[in-house]
């Protein structure tokens, strides 16, 4: 059986500063649940933020598998260049 391509993960990012906040939603939600926190980070100039829709949620692609390893790999790609 052929494996499907790696799903495209939708994410938004913004803010400015050394600290990066990675905001992950729970089961059955999307990154939109973090709008208030994102606005708080921006208004108070607390740092940068990254908000993904996990695979199979919101605007991200559906996938063949949804294991912890796959989710971790997806997210690692989004924050690879952030030091703190």
mmCIF file as gemmi writes it, N, C-alpha and C atoms, coordinates in Angstrom:
data_model
loop_
_atom_site.group_PDB
_atom_site.id
_atom_site.type_symbol
_atom_site.label_atom_id
_atom_site.label_alt_id
_atom_site.label_comp_id
_atom_site.label_asym_id
_atom_site.label_entity_id
_atom_site.label_seq_id
_atom_site.pdbx_PDB_ins_code
_atom_site.Cartn_x
_atom_site.Cartn_y
_atom_site.Cartn_z
_atom_site.occupancy
_atom_site.B_iso_or_equiv
_atom_site.pdbx_formal_charge
_atom_site.auth_seq_id
_atom_site.auth_asym_id
_atom_site.pdbx_PDB_model_num
ATOM 1 N N . UNK Axp A 1 ? 0.835 -1.17 0 1 0 ? 1 A 1
ATOM 2 C CA . UNK Axp A 1 ? 0 0 0 1 0 ? 1 A 1
ATOM 3 C C . UNK Axp A 1 ? 0.887 1.243 0 1 0 ? 1 A 1
ATOM 4 N N . UNK Axp A 2 ? 0.613 2.182 -0.891 1 0 ? 2 A 1
ATOM 5 C CA . UNK Axp A 2 ? 1.394 3.416 -0.989 1 0 ? 2 A 1
ATOM 6 C C . UNK Axp A 2 ? 1.01 4.364 0.141 1 0 ? 2 A 1
ATOM 7 N N . UNK Axp A 3 ? 2.005 5.038 0.662 1 0 ? 3 A 1
ATOM 8 C CA . UNK Axp A 3 ? 1.76 6.013 1.721 1 0 ? 3 A 1
ATOM 9 C C . UNK Axp A 3 ? 1.367 7.348 1.109 1 0 ? 3 A 1
ATOM 10 N N . UNK Axp A 4 ? 0.478 8.032 1.774 1 0 ? 4 A 1
ATOM 11 C CA . UNK Axp A 4 ? 0.073 9.368 1.331 1 0 ? 4 A 1
ATOM 12 C C . UNK Axp A 4 ? 1.195 10.361 1.589 1 0 ? 4 A 1
ATOM 13 N N . UNK Axp A 5 ? 1.142 11.48 0.906 1 0 ? 5 A 1
ATOM 14 C CA . UNK Axp A 5 ? 2.129 12.532 1.117 1 0 ? 5 A 1
ATOM 15 C C . UNK Axp A 5 ? 1.981 13.115 2.519 1 0 ? 5 A 1
ATOM 16 N N . UNK Axp A 6 ? 3.012 13.771 2.982 1 0 ? 6 A 1
ATOM 17 C CA . UNK Axp A 6 ? 2.952 14.438 4.274 1 0 ? 6 A 1
ATOM 18 C C . UNK Axp A 6 ? 1.914 15.546 4.199 1 0 ? 6 A 1
ATOM 19 N N . UNK Axp A 7 ? 1.004 15.607 5.171 1 0 ? 7 A 1
ATOM 20 C CA . UNK Axp A 7 ? -0.047 16.623 5.102 1 0 ? 7 A 1
ATOM 21 C C . UNK Axp A 7 ? 0.52 18.033 5.282 1 0 ? 7 A 1
ATOM 22 N N . UNK Axp A 8 ? -0.114 18.985 4.642 1 0 ? 8 A 1
ATOM 23 C CA . UNK Axp A 8 ? 0.269 20.382 4.823 1 0 ? 8 A 1
ATOM 24 C C . UNK Axp A 8 ? -0.383 20.881 6.103 1 0 ? 8 A 1
ATOM 25 N N . UNK Axp A 9 ? 0.433 21.466 6.967 1 0 ? 9 A 1
ATOM 26 C CA . UNK Axp A 9 ? -0.046 21.968 8.255 1 0 ? 9 A 1
ATOM 27 C C . UNK Axp A 9 ? -0.223 23.476 8.153 1 0 ? 9 A 1
ATOM 28 N N . UNK Axp A 10 ? -1.444 23.93 8.388 1 0 ? 10 A 1
ATOM 29 C CA . UNK Axp A 10 ? -1.742 25.362 8.375 1 0 ? 10 A 1
ATOM 30 C C . UNK Axp A 10 ? -1.298 25.949 9.706 1 0 ? 10 A 1
ATOM 31 N N . UNK Axp A 11 ? -0.662 27.1 9.66 1 0 ? 11 A 1
ATOM 32 C CA . UNK Axp A 11 ? -0.306 27.792 10.901 1 0 ? 11 A 1
ATOM 33 C C . UNK Axp A 11 ? -0.272 29.288 10.657 1 0 ? 11 A 1
ATOM 34 N N . UNK Axp A 12 ? -0.423 30.012 11.733 1 0 ? 12 A 1
ATOM 35 C CA . UNK Axp A 12 ? -0.276 31.457 11.726 1 0 ? 12 A 1
ATOM 36 C C . UNK Axp A 12 ? 0.822 31.794 12.714 1 0 ? 12 A 1
ATOM 37 N N . UNK Axp A 13 ? 1.526 32.878 12.461 1 0 ? 13 A 1
ATOM 38 C CA . UNK Axp A 13 ? 2.557 33.329 13.398 1 0 ? 13 A 1
ATOM 39 C C . UNK Axp A 13 ? 2.646 34.841 13.349 1 0 ? 13 A 1
ATOM 40 N N . UNK Axp A 14 ? 3.167 35.395 14.422 1 0 ? 14 A 1
ATOM 41 C CA . UNK Axp A 14 ? 3.304 36.843 14.492 1 0 ? 14 A 1
ATOM 42 C C . UNK Axp A 14 ? 3.998 37.248 15.758 1 0 ? 14 A 1
ATOM 43 N N . UNK Axp A 15 ? 3.892 38.514 16.064 1 0 ? 15 A 1
ATOM 44 C CA . UNK Axp A 15 ? 4.543 39.054 17.238 1 0 ? 15 A 1
ATOM 45 C C . UNK Axp A 15 ? 6.01 39.336 16.973 1 0 ? 15 A 1
ATOM 46 N N . UNK Axp A 16 ? 6.696 39.749 18.031 1 0 ? 16 A 1
ATOM 47 C CA . UNK Axp A 16 ? 8.1 40.115 17.9 1 0 ? 16 A 1
ATOM 48 C C . UNK Axp A 16 ? 8.782 39.927 19.248 1 0 ? 16 A 1
ATOM 49 N N . UNK Axp A 17 ? 10.021 39.483 19.218 1 0 ? 17 A 1
ATOM 50 C CA . UNK Axp A 17 ? 10.783 39.335 20.447 1 0 ? 17 A 1
ATOM 51 C C . UNK Axp A 17 ? 11.502 38.007 20.518 1 0 ? 17 A 1
ATOM 52 N N . UNK Axp A 18 ? 12.236 37.806 21.62 1 0 ? 18 A 1
ATOM 53 C CA . UNK Axp A 18 ? 13.041 36.599 21.813 1 0 ? 18 A 1
ATOM 54 C C . UNK Axp A 18 ? 12.202 35.369 22.115 1 0 ? 18 A 1
ATOM 55 N N . UNK Axp A 19 ? 11.187 35.526 22.94 1 0 ? 19 A 1
ATOM 56 C CA . UNK Axp A 19 ? 10.385 34.393 23.384 1 0 ? 19 A 1
ATOM 57 C C . UNK Axp A 19 ? 9.334 34.048 22.335 1 0 ? 19 A 1
ATOM 58 N N . UNK Axp A 20 ? 9.188 32.763 22.052 1 0 ? 20 A 1
ATOM 59 C CA . UNK Axp A 20 ? 8.155 32.295 21.135 1 0 ? 20 A 1
ATOM 60 C C . UNK Axp A 20 ? 7.194 31.404 21.907 1 0 ? 20 A 1
ATOM 61 N N . UNK Axp A 21 ? 5.916 31.708 21.79 1 0 ? 21 A 1
ATOM 62 C CA . UNK Axp A 21 ? 4.862 30.918 22.419 1 0 ? 21 A 1
ATOM 63 C C . UNK Axp A 21 ? 4.264 30.002 21.367 1 0 ? 21 A 1
ATOM 64 N N . UNK Axp A 22 ? 4.314 28.707 21.61 1 0 ? 22 A 1
ATOM 65 C CA . UNK Axp A 22 ? 3.716 27.71 20.735 1 0 ? 22 A 1
ATOM 66 C C . UNK Axp A 22 ? 2.372 27.342 21.347 1 0 ? 22 A 1
ATOM 67 N N . UNK Axp A 23 ? 1.298 27.712 20.689 1 0 ? 23 A 1
ATOM 68 C CA . UNK Axp A 23 ? -0.044 27.531 21.23 1 0 ? 23 A 1
ATOM 69 C C . UNK Axp A 23 ? -0.737 26.389 20.492 1 0 ? 23 A 1
ATOM 70 N N . UNK Axp A 24 ? -0.941 25.28 21.19 1 0 ? 24 A 1
ATOM 71 C CA . UNK Axp A 24 ? -1.503 24.063 20.6 1 0 ? 24 A 1
ATOM 72 C C . UNK Axp A 24 ? -2.927 23.83 21.114 1 0 ? 24 A 1
ATOM 73 N N . UNK Axp A 25 ? -3.833 23.593 20.197 1 0 ? 25 A 1
ATOM 74 C CA . UNK Axp A 25 ? -5.223 23.334 20.563 1 0 ? 25 A 1
ATOM 75 C C . UNK Axp A 25 ? -5.404 21.875 20.968 1 0 ? 25 A 1
ATOM 76 N N . UNK Axp A 26 ? -6.55 21.589 21.556 1 0 ? 26 A 1
ATOM 77 C CA . UNK Axp A 26 ? -6.881 20.222 21.948 1 0 ? 26 A 1
ATOM 78 C C . UNK Axp A 26 ? -7.731 19.522 20.903 1 0 ? 26 A 1
ATOM 79 N N . UNK Axp A 27 ? -8.145 18.329 21.23 1 0 ? 27 A 1
ATOM 80 C CA . UNK Axp A 27 ? -8.943 17.496 20.346 1 0 ? 27 A 1
ATOM 81 C C . UNK Axp A 27 ? -10.257 18.194 20 1 0 ? 27 A 1
ATOM 82 N N . UNK Axp A 28 ? -10.6 18.201 18.745 1 0 ? 28 A 1
ATOM 83 C CA . UNK Axp A 28 ? -11.862 18.778 18.301 1 0 ? 28 A 1
ATOM 84 C C . UNK Axp A 28 ? -11.854 20.283 18.157 1 0 ? 28 A 1
ATOM 85 N N . UNK Axp A 29 ? -10.707 20.912 18.297 1 0 ? 29 A 1
ATOM 86 C CA . UNK Axp A 29 ? -10.611 22.369 18.198 1 0 ? 29 A 1
ATOM 87 C C . UNK Axp A 29 ? -9.687 22.746 17.041 1 0 ? 29 A 1
ATOM 88 N N . UNK Axp A 30 ? -9.449 24.036 16.898 1 0 ? 30 A 1
ATOM 89 C CA . UNK Axp A 30 ? -8.495 24.56 15.925 1 0 ? 30 A 1
ATOM 90 C C . UNK Axp A 30 ? -7.667 25.634 16.616 1 0 ? 30 A 1
ATOM 91 N N . UNK Axp A 31 ? -6.686 26.156 15.912 1 0 ? 31 A 1
ATOM 92 C CA . UNK Axp A 31 ? -5.861 27.223 16.465 1 0 ? 31 A 1
ATOM 93 C C . UNK Axp A 31 ? -6.637 28.488 16.788 1 0 ? 31 A 1
ATOM 94 N N . UNK Axp A 32 ? -7.845 28.617 16.241 1 0 ? 32 A 1
ATOM 95 C CA . UNK Axp A 32 ? -8.656 29.804 16.493 1 0 ? 32 A 1
ATOM 96 C C . UNK Axp A 32 ? -8.99 29.987 17.972 1 0 ? 32 A 1
ATOM 97 N N . UNK Axp A 33 ? -8.92 28.914 18.766 1 0 ? 33 A 1
ATOM 98 C CA . UNK Axp A 33 ? -9.239 29.033 20.193 1 0 ? 33 A 1
ATOM 99 C C . UNK Axp A 33 ? -8.248 29.941 20.914 1 0 ? 33 A 1
ATOM 100 N N . UNK Axp A 34 ? -7.104 30.214 20.298 1 0 ? 34 A 1
ATOM 101 C CA . UNK Axp A 34 ? -6.058 31.014 20.931 1 0 ? 34 A 1
ATOM 102 C C . UNK Axp A 34 ? -6.111 32.493 20.556 1 0 ? 34 A 1
ATOM 103 N N . UNK Axp A 35 ? -7.147 32.953 19.886 1 0 ? 35 A 1
ATOM 104 C CA . UNK Axp A 35 ? -7.204 34.343 19.433 1 0 ? 35 A 1
ATOM 105 C C . UNK Axp A 35 ? -6.998 35.342 20.58 1 0 ? 35 A 1
ATOM 106 N N . UNK Axp A 36 ? -7.661 35.141 21.692 1 0 ? 36 A 1
ATOM 107 C CA . UNK Axp A 36 ? -7.526 36.06 22.821 1 0 ? 36 A 1
ATOM 108 C C . UNK Axp A 36 ? -6.115 36.088 23.387 1 0 ? 36 A 1
ATOM 109 N N . UNK Axp A 37 ? -5.479 34.932 23.501 1 0 ? 37 A 1
ATOM 110 C CA . UNK Axp A 37 ? -4.107 34.868 24.01 1 0 ? 37 A 1
ATOM 111 C C . UNK Axp A 37 ? -3.147 35.505 23.018 1 0 ? 37 A 1
ATOM 112 N N . UNK Axp A 38 ? -3.343 35.214 21.724 1 0 ? 38 A 1
ATOM 113 C CA . UNK Axp A 38 ? -2.517 35.829 20.675 1 0 ? 38 A 1
ATOM 114 C C . UNK Axp A 38 ? -2.603 37.346 20.769 1 0 ? 38 A 1
ATOM 115 N N . UNK Axp A 39 ? -3.808 37.878 20.908 1 0 ? 39 A 1
ATOM 116 C CA . UNK Axp A 39 ? -3.992 39.333 21.011 1 0 ? 39 A 1
ATOM 117 C C . UNK Axp A 39 ? -3.302 39.878 22.262 1 0 ? 39 A 1
ATOM 118 N N . UNK Axp A 40 ? -3.378 39.135 23.371 1 0 ? 40 A 1
ATOM 119 C CA . UNK Axp A 40 ? -2.719 39.549 24.621 1 0 ? 40 A 1
ATOM 120 C C . UNK Axp A 40 ? -1.195 39.608 24.439 1 0 ? 40 A 1
ATOM 121 N N . UNK Axp A 41 ? -0.633 38.609 23.789 1 0 ? 41 A 1
ATOM 122 C CA . UNK Axp A 41 ? 0.81 38.588 23.528 1 0 ? 41 A 1
ATOM 123 C C . UNK Axp A 41 ? 1.203 39.792 22.684 1 0 ? 41 A 1
ATOM 124 N N . UNK Axp A 42 ? 0.429 40.07 21.64 1 0 ? 42 A 1
ATOM 125 C CA . UNK Axp A 42 ? 0.727 41.218 20.77 1 0 ? 42 A 1
ATOM 126 C C . UNK Axp A 42 ? 0.582 42.547 21.502 1 0 ? 42 A 1
ATOM 127 N N . UNK Axp A 43 ? -0.53 42.738 22.182 1 0 ? 43 A 1
ATOM 128 C CA . UNK Axp A 43 ? -0.81 44.012 22.856 1 0 ? 43 A 1
ATOM 129 C C . UNK Axp A 43 ? 0.225 44.333 23.923 1 0 ? 43 A 1
ATOM 130 N N . UNK Axp A 44 ? 0.731 43.318 24.582 1 0 ? 44 A 1
ATOM 131 C CA . UNK Axp A 44 ? 1.695 43.521 25.666 1 0 ? 44 A 1
ATOM 132 C C . UNK Axp A 44 ? 3.138 43.295 25.236 1 0 ? 44 A 1
ATOM 133 N N . UNK Axp A 45 ? 3.339 43.088 23.933 1 0 ? 45 A 1
ATOM 134 C CA . UNK Axp A 45 ? 4.674 42.904 23.362 1 0 ? 45 A 1
ATOM 135 C C . UNK Axp A 45 ? 5.485 41.858 24.134 1 0 ? 45 A 1
ATOM 136 N N . UNK Axp A 46 ? 4.857 40.694 24.337 1 0 ? 46 A 1
ATOM 137 C CA . UNK Axp A 46 ? 5.471 39.629 25.129 1 0 ? 46 A 1
ATOM 138 C C . UNK Axp A 46 ? 6.362 38.697 24.321 1 0 ? 46 A 1
ATOM 139 N N . UNK Axp A 47 ? 6.29 38.772 23.002 1 0 ? 47 A 1
ATOM 140 C CA . UNK Axp A 47 ? 7.114 37.905 22.168 1 0 ? 47 A 1
ATOM 141 C C . UNK Axp A 47 ? 6.392 37.503 20.901 1 0 ? 47 A 1
ATOM 142 N N . UNK Axp A 48 ? 6.891 36.436 20.321 1 0 ? 48 A 1
ATOM 143 C CA . UNK Axp A 48 ? 6.312 35.88 19.097 1 0 ? 48 A 1
ATOM 144 C C . UNK Axp A 48 ? 5.345 34.77 19.454 1 0 ? 48 A 1
ATOM 145 N N . UNK Axp A 49 ? 4.496 34.402 18.514 1 0 ? 49 A 1
ATOM 146 C CA . UNK Axp A 49 ? 3.567 33.293 18.723 1 0 ? 49 A 1
ATOM 147 C C . UNK Axp A 49 ? 3.455 32.489 17.437 1 0 ? 49 A 1
ATOM 148 N N . UNK Axp A 50 ? 3.227 31.189 17.604 1 0 ? 50 A 1
ATOM 149 C CA . UNK Axp A 50 ? 2.995 30.262 16.498 1 0 ? 50 A 1
ATOM 150 C C . UNK Axp A 50 ? 1.76 29.453 16.872 1 0 ? 50 A 1
ATOM 151 N N . UNK Axp A 51 ? 0.767 29.457 15.972 1 0 ? 51 A 1
ATOM 152 C CA . UNK Axp A 51 ? -0.485 28.754 16.242 1 0 ? 51 A 1
ATOM 153 C C . UNK Axp A 51 ? -0.828 27.87 15.041 1 0 ? 51 A 1
ATOM 154 N N . UNK Axp A 52 ? -0.634 26.56 15.169 1 0 ? 52 A 1
ATOM 155 C CA . UNK Axp A 52 ? -0.997 25.651 14.077 1 0 ? 52 A 1
ATOM 156 C C . UNK Axp A 52 ? -2.397 25.068 14.252 1 0 ? 52 A 1
ATOM 157 N N . UNK Axp A 53 ? -2.965 24.629 13.149 1 0 ? 53 A 1
ATOM 158 C CA . UNK Axp A 53 ? -4.086 23.694 13.171 1 0 ? 53 A 1
ATOM 159 C C . UNK Axp A 53 ? -3.428 22.327 13.015 1 0 ? 53 A 1
ATOM 160 N N . UNK Axp A 54 ? -3.577 21.46 13.999 1 0 ? 54 A 1
ATOM 161 C CA . UNK Axp A 54 ? -2.955 20.139 13.944 1 0 ? 54 A 1
ATOM 162 C C . UNK Axp A 54 ? -3.504 19.361 12.752 1 0 ? 54 A 1
ATOM 163 N N . UNK Axp A 55 ? -2.743 18.377 12.278 1 0 ? 55 A 1
ATOM 164 C CA . UNK Axp A 55 ? -3.188 17.579 11.124 1 0 ? 55 A 1
ATOM 165 C C . UNK Axp A 55 ? -4.597 17.04 11.376 1 0 ? 55 A 1
ATOM 166 N N . UNK Axp A 56 ? -5.422 17.174 10.332 1 0 ? 56 A 1
ATOM 167 C CA . UNK Axp A 56 ? -6.797 16.708 10.429 1 0 ? 56 A 1
ATOM 168 C C . UNK Axp A 56 ? -7.746 17.671 11.118 1 0 ? 56 A 1
ATOM 169 N N . UNK Axp A 57 ? -7.281 18.858 11.478 1 0 ? 57 A 1
ATOM 170 C CA . UNK Axp A 57 ? -8.106 19.853 12.155 1 0 ? 57 A 1
ATOM 171 C C . UNK Axp A 57 ? -8.095 21.158 11.359 1 0 ? 57 A 1
ATOM 172 N N . UNK Axp A 58 ? -9.188 21.872 11.419 1 0 ? 58 A 1
ATOM 173 C CA . UNK Axp A 58 ? -9.259 23.201 10.808 1 0 ? 58 A 1
ATOM 174 C C . UNK Axp A 58 ? -8.816 23.232 9.358 1 0 ? 58 A 1
ATOM 175 N N . UNK Axp A 59 ? -7.835 24.069 9.081 1 0 ? 59 A 1
ATOM 176 C CA . UNK Axp A 59 ? -7.375 24.281 7.709 1 0 ? 59 A 1
ATOM 177 C C . UNK Axp A 59 ? -6.194 23.393 7.318 1 0 ? 59 A 1
ATOM 178 N N . UNK Axp A 60 ? -5.773 22.509 8.2 1 0 ? 60 A 1
ATOM 179 C CA . UNK Axp A 60 ? -4.693 21.567 7.872 1 0 ? 60 A 1
ATOM 180 C C . UNK Axp A 60 ? -5.257 20.351 7.145 1 0 ? 60 A 1
ATOM 181 N N . UNK Axp A 61 ? -4.374 19.713 6.373 1 0 ? 61 A 1
ATOM 182 C CA . UNK Axp A 61 ? -4.779 18.525 5.628 1 0 ? 61 A 1
ATOM 183 C C . UNK Axp A 61 ? -5.097 17.355 6.55 1 0 ? 61 A 1
ATOM 184 N N . UNK Axp A 62 ? -5.987 16.497 6.089 1 0 ? 62 A 1
ATOM 185 C CA . UNK Axp A 62 ? -6.237 15.212 6.735 1 0 ? 62 A 1
ATOM 186 C C . UNK Axp A 62 ? -5.032 14.32 6.449 1 0 ? 62 A 1
ATOM 187 N N . UNK Axp A 63 ? -4.85 13.306 7.244 1 0 ? 63 A 1
ATOM 188 C CA . UNK Axp A 63 ? -3.695 12.43 7.094 1 0 ? 63 A 1
ATOM 189 C C . UNK Axp A 63 ? -4.104 10.975 7.257 1 0 ? 63 A 1
ATOM 190 N N . UNK Axp A 64 ? -3.188 10.106 6.884 1 0 ? 64 A 1
ATOM 191 C CA . UNK Axp A 64 ? -3.406 8.671 7.039 1 0 ? 64 A 1
ATOM 192 C C . UNK Axp A 64 ? -3.239 8.244 8.496 1 0 ? 64 A 1
ATOM 193 N N . UNK Axp A 65 ? -2.321 8.917 9.205 1 0 ? 65 A 1
ATOM 194 C CA . UNK Axp A 65 ? -2.051 8.584 10.605 1 0 ? 65 A 1
ATOM 195 C C . UNK Axp A 65 ? -2.048 9.846 11.458 1 0 ? 65 A 1
ATOM 196 N N . UNK Axp A 66 ? -2.337 9.653 12.745 1 0 ? 66 A 1
ATOM 197 C CA . UNK Axp A 66 ? -2.442 10.778 13.678 1 0 ? 66 A 1
ATOM 198 C C . UNK Axp A 66 ? -1.728 10.481 14.994 1 0 ? 66 A 1
ATOM 199 N N . UNK Axp A 67 ? -0.601 9.81 14.934 1 0 ? 67 A 1
ATOM 200 C CA . UNK Axp A 67 ? 0.131 9.459 16.146 1 0 ? 67 A 1
ATOM 201 C C . UNK Axp A 67 ? 0.894 10.636 16.736 1 0 ? 67 A 1
ATOM 202 N N . UNK Axp A 68 ? 1.31 10.474 17.976 1 0 ? 68 A 1
ATOM 203 C CA . UNK Axp A 68 ? 2.069 11.507 18.668 1 0 ? 68 A 1
ATOM 204 C C . UNK Axp A 68 ? 3.345 11.86 17.903 1 0 ? 68 A 1
ATOM 205 N N . UNK Axp A 69 ? 4.007 10.872 17.334 1 0 ? 69 A 1
ATOM 206 C CA . UNK Axp A 69 ? 5.222 11.128 16.569 1 0 ? 69 A 1
ATOM 207 C C . UNK Axp A 69 ? 4.967 12.004 15.357 1 0 ? 69 A 1
ATOM 208 N N . UNK Axp A 70 ? 3.873 11.752 14.652 1 0 ? 70 A 1
ATOM 209 C CA . UNK Axp A 70 ? 3.543 12.573 13.481 1 0 ? 70 A 1
ATOM 210 C C . UNK Axp A 70 ? 3.223 14 13.885 1 0 ? 70 A 1
ATOM 211 N N . UNK Axp A 71 ? 2.433 14.162 14.94 1 0 ? 71 A 1
ATOM 212 C CA . UNK Axp A 71 ? 2.116 15.512 15.409 1 0 ? 71 A 1
ATOM 213 C C . UNK Axp A 71 ? 3.393 16.242 15.843 1 0 ? 71 A 1
ATOM 214 N N . UNK Axp A 72 ? 4.26 15.551 16.541 1 0 ? 72 A 1
ATOM 215 C CA . UNK Axp A 72 ? 5.511 16.158 17.008 1 0 ? 72 A 1
ATOM 216 C C . UNK Axp A 72 ? 6.387 16.609 15.847 1 0 ? 72 A 1
ATOM 217 N N . UNK Axp A 73 ? 6.48 15.785 14.823 1 0 ? 73 A 1
ATOM 218 C CA . UNK Axp A 73 ? 7.272 16.14 13.643 1 0 ? 73 A 1
ATOM 219 C C . UNK Axp A 73 ? 6.68 17.358 12.936 1 0 ? 73 A 1
ATOM 220 N N . UNK Axp A 74 ? 5.357 17.373 12.791 1 0 ? 74 A 1
ATOM 221 C CA . UNK Axp A 74 ? 4.692 18.515 12.166 1 0 ? 74 A 1
ATOM 222 C C . UNK Axp A 74 ? 5.037 19.812 12.899 1 0 ? 74 A 1
ATOM 223 N N . UNK Axp A 75 ? 4.939 19.782 14.209 1 0 ? 75 A 1
ATOM 224 C CA . UNK Axp A 75 ? 5.148 20.986 15.016 1 0 ? 75 A 1
ATOM 225 C C . UNK Axp A 75 ? 6.618 21.378 15.059 1 0 ? 75 A 1
ATOM 226 N N . UNK Axp A 76 ? 7.509 20.405 15.11 1 0 ? 76 A 1
ATOM 227 C CA . UNK Axp A 76 ? 8.948 20.705 15.135 1 0 ? 76 A 1
ATOM 228 C C . UNK Axp A 76 ? 9.343 21.539 13.923 1 0 ? 76 A 1
ATOM 229 N N . UNK Axp A 77 ? 8.756 21.243 12.781 1 0 ? 77 A 1
ATOM 230 C CA . UNK Axp A 77 ? 9.054 22.017 11.567 1 0 ? 77 A 1
ATOM 231 C C . UNK Axp A 77 ? 8.659 23.483 11.726 1 0 ? 77 A 1
ATOM 232 N N . UNK Axp A 78 ? 7.6 23.752 12.469 1 0 ? 78 A 1
ATOM 233 C CA . UNK Axp A 78 ? 7.101 25.123 12.617 1 0 ? 78 A 1
ATOM 234 C C . UNK Axp A 78 ? 7.957 25.98 13.535 1 0 ? 78 A 1
ATOM 235 N N . UNK Axp A 79 ? 8.689 25.342 14.46 1 0 ? 79 A 1
ATOM 236 C CA . UNK Axp A 79 ? 9.451 26.107 15.451 1 0 ? 79 A 1
ATOM 237 C C . UNK Axp A 79 ? 10.951 25.863 15.365 1 0 ? 79 A 1
ATOM 238 N N . UNK Axp A 80 ? 11.403 25.235 14.33 1 0 ? 80 A 1
ATOM 239 C CA . UNK Axp A 80 ? 12.809 24.85 14.224 1 0 ? 80 A 1
ATOM 240 C C . UNK Axp A 80 ? 13.764 26.052 14.334 1 0 ? 80 A 1
ATOM 241 N N . UNK Axp A 81 ? 13.379 27.213 13.868 1 0 ? 81 A 1
ATOM 242 C CA . UNK Axp A 81 ? 14.27 28.386 13.884 1 0 ? 81 A 1
ATOM 243 C C . UNK Axp A 81 ? 14.073 29.283 15.099 1 0 ? 81 A 1
ATOM 244 N N . UNK Axp A 82 ? 13.257 28.851 16.032 1 0 ? 82 A 1
ATOM 245 C CA . UNK Axp A 82 ? 12.998 29.653 17.236 1 0 ? 82 A 1
ATOM 246 C C . UNK Axp A 82 ? 13.849 29.101 18.375 1 0 ? 82 A 1
ATOM 247 N N . UNK Axp A 83 ? 14.623 29.965 19.009 1 0 ? 83 A 1
ATOM 248 C CA . UNK Axp A 83 ? 15.536 29.491 20.052 1 0 ? 83 A 1
ATOM 249 C C . UNK Axp A 83 ? 14.893 29.413 21.424 1 0 ? 83 A 1
ATOM 250 N N . UNK Axp A 84 ? 13.987 30.313 21.72 1 0 ? 84 A 1
ATOM 251 C CA . UNK Axp A 84 ? 13.414 30.352 23.072 1 0 ? 84 A 1
ATOM 252 C C . UNK Axp A 84 ? 11.915 30.347 22.992 1 0 ? 84 A 1
